[in-house]
């Protein structure tokens, strides 16, 4: 009777432990599934909204016609209708993720590579005589036609201090004020990680004081020469012996003789020659002008 009671107790304990393990495992599986969300785009181009870290996927139907065109242009005698119908049966094709930012993008190259792999995994018998060439043609066609812009719906922009206020200071024992190092305001973003540096103190800079200008009367008293006036006079003849500088004319210039004629008089023959020359010149000019006019 005692052995039966011990066995029943042990069995109940094992049953409770197993149930707890199953519940815990189920919770973990559920949490893992919830964290790996997939945002399904309705087309291979345009904008898709999702949470940061979500997987971005497209449907096979959205690229059906592109697969058909790529297989037809491959030149491998591919049965392009078969390949298009096979890719249309694929529900989701993962092409990228939503970044941890306000927005991002999934380029056509990534989408083309994902579609190529999806077509290959369908094992479609419509890829023609050279499946690899057909797949390359499909990838090139999709890459040139697709491209997605991602928008994170749960993105929250970081808050910044209001202009005119001091950024919050974090603790520190550095040698600078407010716990910052003396060179904190010289480094990009500062040393406190806030992106702001404390305001500088300009109180020790020298400045001109108003109302202390010197009046002109004080600068230049009455009856005194202004700056530039009263240039120093150098010594003249007769000052050499009185302490002044000895100034003499350079060289020894002398007046030329005038051959006995009074200075400034003009002789009659010279005057007549000038008048005759003037008359001849006037006549020549008149003749030249009349010829030019005629």
Beta strands, then each sheet from edge to edge (+ up, - down):
strand 1: 38-41
strand 2: 45-50
strand 3: 55-58
strand 4: 93-97
strand 5: 103-106
strand 6: 147-152
sheet 1: 1+ 3+ 4-
sheet 2: 2+ 6+ 5-
end
